[in-house]
Amino acid sequence: MTKTKYDTAMIVGARPNFVKVAPLLRYFEEQNKKVLFIHTGQHWDKNMSEDIFKDIGLRKPDINLDIHNQSMNIQLGSIINGLDDYINLNTTKSLFVFGDVTSTLSGAIVAKNNSVDCFHVEAGLRSNNLNMPEERNRIMVDSICDKLFTPSPDAVDNLLNENISMEKISNVGNIMIDTLVDNYEKITSSKNKISSEFSINRDYFVLTLHRPANLIDEKLSIIFDGLLEFTDNHDIVIPAHPRLKAFIQENNFNTSRFKVIDPQPYIKFLSLVYNSTLCLTDSGGLQEETTYLNKKCLTLRDETERPITVELGTNKVIGVNKNIISEINTSLITKLSNNNKIDFWDGKTSQRIYEEIYV
């Protein structure tokens, strides 16, 4: 058990958390704040976890609980037990949690059970689909945290509609964009390198899938059959999440006309996205990243917790059904506006969070 008193602690466990914590951790330490940085080990794939630390300049965690892949309930209990020694009034004054994964909920529970202030970064997002574990996590975390840092005005409205006091809420912008801004030049200047590495010689789509709701025979067949209609003129690049890769192998899906590749580090993946014609995804964060990069995105879900991306026109929620071919065709002929600016999506969210607490 550590005996050092930290100004704050920050906990991560999955790839989206790493993108969110990197700029905040860096900014706090530049202001001479002592930060206890904890990795739960929730993500275990090297390309999705370890490599991203090097990719975005995120320092080595002080503690790695090394929990790895388990059922959600076992993982939740294991992380709570592991954190109990580190998140208490003897070690830290506060804890930052990020996003909506199991590590987020675990951290918030431990902090509040040990009388430590807990701050939620990316608070207030709602899909209104309680079948998603992420949605359940968001609601529980927001209900117990002391300070809620939202990425957009709709998130503020969601929290107010849940009778959460405005005193707890600060709309500071999207912290994922801080990392994107920091790496924008690298992301946007890699076209030739990306094309060569993945043997891409024509226009291409990027597909990412990881949600269990889409990893069933019926839905994956609809998605793959729809995409096959475009392979005469486009490459289909699939950076395959371990869950998707396992499902494809176990169910003998024929992917010979697609480019199925390993999960990519942050900069290389967003370079693929930036140079693509179209992205199709069930991810939440990619909807935001494509909006900032002004790229077309089709969301393969029935809802989104990021409606601001739809309002701006970069993203369309299409579900998974037989209309996928017509939706892709419509997207290909749609022209995007060049005015997809969102207040506070400017690379300065970390500074605003710091100032909310210390200034």
C-alpha positions in Angstrom: 0.0 0.0 0.0 1.4 3.3 -1.1 2.0 5.9 1.7 2.5 8.9 -0.6 -0.1 11.7 -0.6 -1.1 12.6 -4.1 -2.9 15.6 -5.3 -5.2 13.4 -7.4 -5.4 9.9 -9.0 -6.4 8.9 -12.5 -7.7 5.5 -13.4 -7.8 3.8 -16.9 -8.6 0.4 -18.1 -9.5 0.4 -21.8 -8.2 2.0 -25.0 -10.7 4.9 -25.0 -9.6 5.8 -21.5 -6.0 6.1 -22.6 -6.9 8.7 -25.2 -8.8 10.7 -22.6 -6.3 10.5 -19.8 -3.2 11.4 -21.7 -3.7 15.2 -22.1 -5.2 15.6 -18.6 -2.3 13.7 -16.9 0.2 15.7 -18.9 -1.4 19.0 -18.1 -1.7 18.3 -14.4 1.9 17.2 -14.1 3.0 20.3 -16.1 1.3 22.3 -13.3 3.4 20.4 -10.7 0.5 18.3 -9.4 1.4 14.9 -8.2 -0.8 12.3 -9.9 -1.2 8.6 -9.1 -1.7 6.9 -12.4 -3.4 3.5 -12.2 -4.1 1.0 -15.1 -6.5 -1.8 -14.2 -5.4 -4.0 -17.0 -9.0 -4.3 -18.3 -7.8 -4.3 -21.9 -5.3 -7.1 -22.7 -4.6 -6.9 -26.5 -1.2 -5.4 -27.1 -2.1 -3.2 -30.0 -5.2 -2.0 -28.2 -3.5 -1.3 -24.9 0.2 -1.3 -24.5 1.3 0.2 -27.8 -1.0 3.2 -27.4 1.0 4.4 -24.4 4.0 4.9 -26.6 2.0 6.1 -29.5 0.4 9.1 -27.7 3.3 9.8 -25.3 1.4 8.5 -22.2 3.8 7.7 -19.4 4.0 4.3 -17.7 1.3 3.8 -15.0 2.4 3.9 -11.4 0.3 0.8 -10.7 -1.1 -1.9 -13.0 -3.7 -4.2 -11.4 -3.4 -6.6 -14.2 -7.0 -7.7 -14.0 -7.4 -8.8 -17.7 -10.4 -10.4 -19.4 -13.1 -11.8 -17.2 -16.9 -11.6 -17.0 -18.1 -8.1 -16.2 -19.2 -9.0 -12.7 -15.9 -10.7 -11.8 -13.9 -7.9 -13.4 -15.9 -5.3 -11.5 -15.2 -7.1 -8.1 -11.6 -7.7 -8.9 -10.9 -4.0 -9.8 -12.8 -2.8 -6.7 -10.7 -5.1 -4.5 -7.5 -4.1 -6.3 -8.2 -0.3 -6.0 -9.1 -0.3 -2.3 -5.5 0.0 -1.2 -4.8 2.9 -3.4 -7.9 5.1 -3.5 -8.4 6.4 0.0 -7.9 9.5 2.1 -4.4 8.3 3.1 -3.2 8.3 -0.5 -5.1 10.8 -2.7 -7.4 13.8 -2.4 -9.5 12.9 -5.4 -9.9 10.5 -8.3 -10.6 11.1 -12.0 -12.5 8.4 -13.9 -13.1 8.5 -17.7 -15.8 7.4 -20.0 -18.1 4.4 -19.4 -16.1 1.1 -19.0 -16.0 -1.3 -16.0 -12.9 0.4 -14.7 -14.8 3.7 -14.6 -17.6 2.3 -12.4 -15.2 0.4 -10.2 -13.2 3.6 -9.5 -16.2 5.7 -8.7 -17.5 3.1 -6.3 -14.2 2.8 -4.4 -13.7 6.5 -4.3 -17.1 7.2 -2.8 -16.9 4.2 -0.4 -13.6 5.6 0.9 -14.8 9.3 1.1 -12.6 10.4 -1.8 -13.9 13.1 -4.2 -14.6 11.6 -7.6 -14.6 13.5 -10.9 -16.2 12.0 -14.1 -14.7 13.1 -17.4 -17.1 12.7 -20.3 -20.2 12.8 -18.1 -23.8 13.0 -19.2 -23.7 11.0 -22.4 -26.9 8.9 -22.8 -28.0 6.4 -25.5 -31.2 5.6 -23.6 -30.5 1.9 -24.1 -30.1 0.2 -20.8 -29.1 -3.1 -22.5 -25.7 -1.5 -23.1 -23.4 -2.0 -20.1 -21.8 1.3 -21.0 -25.1 3.1 -20.5 -25.7 1.5 -17.1 -22.1 2.5 -16.1 -22.6 6.1 -17.2 -25.8 6.5 -15.2 -24.4 5.0 -12.0 -21.1 6.9 -12.2 -22.8 10.2 -12.8 -25.3 9.7 -10.0 -22.5 9.4 -7.4 -19.6 11.6 -8.6 -18.9 15.0 -7.1 -18.0 16.8 -10.3 -19.3 16.0 -13.8 -17.3 17.3 -16.8 -19.4 17.1 -19.9 -18.2 17.2 -23.6 -21.2 18.9 -25.1 -24.5 20.8 -24.2 -26.7 17.8 -24.8 -24.8 16.0 -22.0 -25.6 18.9 -19.6 -29.3 18.7 -20.5 -29.3 14.9 -19.8 -27.8 15.4 -16.4 -30.3 18.2 -15.5 -33.2 16.0 -16.7 -32.0 13.4 -14.1 -32.2 16.1 -11.4 -28.5 16.4 -10.9 -27.5 19.8 -9.6 -26.0 22.3 -12.0 -23.4 23.0 -9.3 -21.9 19.6 -10.1 -21.8 20.1 -13.8 -19.2 21.8 -16.0 -19.3 21.8 -19.8 -15.6 21.7 -20.6 -15.6 20.1 -24.1 -14.3 16.8 -25.5 -11.1 15.6 -24.0 -10.6 13.1 -26.8 -10.1 16.0 -29.1 -7.2 17.2 -27.0 -5.3 14.1 -28.0 -6.4 14.4 -31.6 -5.2 18.0 -31.8 -1.9 17.0 -30.2 -1.3 14.4 -32.9 -3.2 16.0 -35.8 -0.1 16.6 -38.0 1.0 13.0 -37.7 -2.5 11.7 -38.4 -3.0 13.8 -41.5 0.4 13.4 -43.1 0.6 9.6 -43.3 -1.4 8.8 -46.5 1.5 7.3 -48.5 2.8 5.4 -45.6 -0.6 4.0 -44.8 -1.4 3.0 -48.4 1.9 1.2 -48.7 1.7 -0.7 -45.5 -1.7 -2.0 -46.0 -1.5 -2.4 -49.8 -4.4 0.1 -50.4 -4.5 1.2 -54.0 -8.0 2.7 -54.3 -10.7 4.4 -52.3 -11.6 2.4 -49.2 -14.0 2.1 -46.2 -13.0 1.5 -42.6 -15.2 -0.8 -40.6 -14.9 -1.3 -36.8 -17.2 -3.6 -34.8 -16.9 -4.7 -31.2 -20.3 -4.6 -29.5 -21.8 -8.0 -28.6 -25.1 -6.9 -30.1 -23.6 -6.9 -33.5 -21.5 -10.0 -33.1 -24.3 -12.5 -34.0 -24.7 -14.4 -37.3 -27.7 -12.4 -38.5 -26.3 -8.9 -38.1 -22.7 -9.7 -39.2 -24.1 -11.4 -42.3 -26.1 -8.3 -43.2 -23.1 -6.0 -42.7 -20.7 -8.2 -44.6 -23.1 -8.9 -47.4 -23.8 -5.2 -47.8 -20.2 -4.3 -47.9 -19.5 -7.0 -50.6 -21.6 -4.9 -53.0 -18.9 -2.2 -52.9 -15.7 -4.3 -53.2 -15.5 -3.9 -57.0 -14.6 -0.3 -56.5 -13.5 0.0 -52.9 -11.3 -1.8 -50.4 -12.9 -2.7 -47.1 -10.4 -2.3 -44.3 -11.3 -3.9 -41.0 -9.0 -3.3 -38.0 -10.5 -6.3 -36.1 -11.1 -6.0 -32.4 -10.2 -9.3 -30.7 -13.9 -10.0 -30.1 -14.7 -9.6 -33.8 -11.7 -11.6 -34.9 -12.7 -14.5 -32.6 -16.3 -14.4 -33.8 -15.2 -14.5 -37.5 -12.9 -17.5 -36.9 -15.3 -19.4 -34.7 -18.2 -19.0 -37.2 -16.2 -19.4 -40.4 -17.1 -16.1 -42.0 -15.6 -15.6 -45.4 -13.6 -12.4 -45.3 -11.4 -13.0 -48.4 -12.6 -9.9 -50.2 -11.9 -7.7 -47.2 -8.6 -6.5 -45.7 -8.9 -7.8 -42.1 -6.0 -6.4 -40.1 -4.9 -6.3 -36.5 -6.0 -3.5 -34.2 -3.9 -0.5 -34.9 -2.2 2.0 -32.6 -3.9 5.3 -32.2 -2.1 7.4 -34.8 -2.0 4.7 -37.5 -5.7 3.9 -37.0 -6.8 7.6 -37.3 -4.6 8.0 -40.3 -6.6 5.1 -41.9 -9.8 6.9 -40.9 -8.6 10.3 -42.2 -7.7 9.0 -45.6 -10.8 6.8 -46.0 -13.9 7.5 -48.1 -16.3 6.3 -45.4 -16.3 4.8 -41.9 -18.8 2.3 -40.5 -18.7 1.6 -36.8 -20.5 0.7 -33.6 -17.9 2.7 -31.6 -18.8 5.9 -29.7 -15.5 7.6 -29.8 -15.0 7.2 -33.5 -18.2 9.1 -34.2 -16.6 12.1 -32.4 -13.2 11.7 -34.1 -14.7 11.5 -37.6 -16.7 14.6 -36.8 -13.6 16.6 -35.9 -11.8 15.2 -38.9 -14.8 16.0 -41.1 -15.2 12.4 -42.4 -18.3 10.5 -43.2 -19.5 8.0 -40.6 -22.3 5.5 -40.5 -23.1 4.2 -37.0 -24.2 0.5 -37.0 -26.5 0.9 -34.0 -30.1 2.0 -33.3 -29.1 4.9 -31.2 -26.1 7.1 -30.3 -25.0 8.8 -27.1 -23.3 11.5 -29.2 -26.3 13.2 -31.0 -24.3 16.3 -31.7 -22.3 14.4 -34.4 -25.6 13.6 -36.1 -26.8 17.2 -35.9 -23.6 18.3 -37.7 -24.2 15.9 -40.5 -20.9 13.9 -40.3 -22.6 10.9 -38.7 -25.8 9.0 -39.4 -27.2 6.3 -37.2 -28.5 3.5 -39.6 -28.8 0.4 -37.4 -28.1 -3.0 -38.9 -30.7 -4.0 -41.6 -31.1 -4.5 -45.3 -31.0 -0.8 -46.0 -27.2 -0.7 -45.5 -26.5 -0.7 -49.2 -28.7 2.3 -49.9 -27.4 4.1 -46.8 -23.8 3.6 -48.1 -24.7 4.8 -51.6 -26.4 7.9 -50.1 -23.4 8.7 -47.9 -21.0 8.4 -50.9 -22.8 11.1 -52.8 -23.4 13.4 -49.8 -21.2 16.5 -49.4 -20.2 17.5 -46.0 -20.2 21.1 -44.7 -16.8 22.6 -43.7 -18.3 24.2 -40.6 -18.4 21.2 -38.3 -17.2 23.2 -35.3 -18.3 22.4 -31.8 -17.8 24.7 -28.8 -14.8 23.6 -26.7 -13.7 20.8 -29.1 -10.5 22.7 -29.4 -7.7 20.9 -27.7 -8.0 22.9 -24.4 -10.4 20.7 -22.4 -7.6 19.6 -20.0 -6.8 23.2 -19.2 -10.5 23.9 -18.5 -10.8 20.9 -16.2 -7.7 22.0 -14.2 -9.0 25.5 -13.9 -12.4 24.3 -12.6 -10.7 22.6 -9.7 -7.7 24.8 -8.9 -8.3 28.3 -10.2 
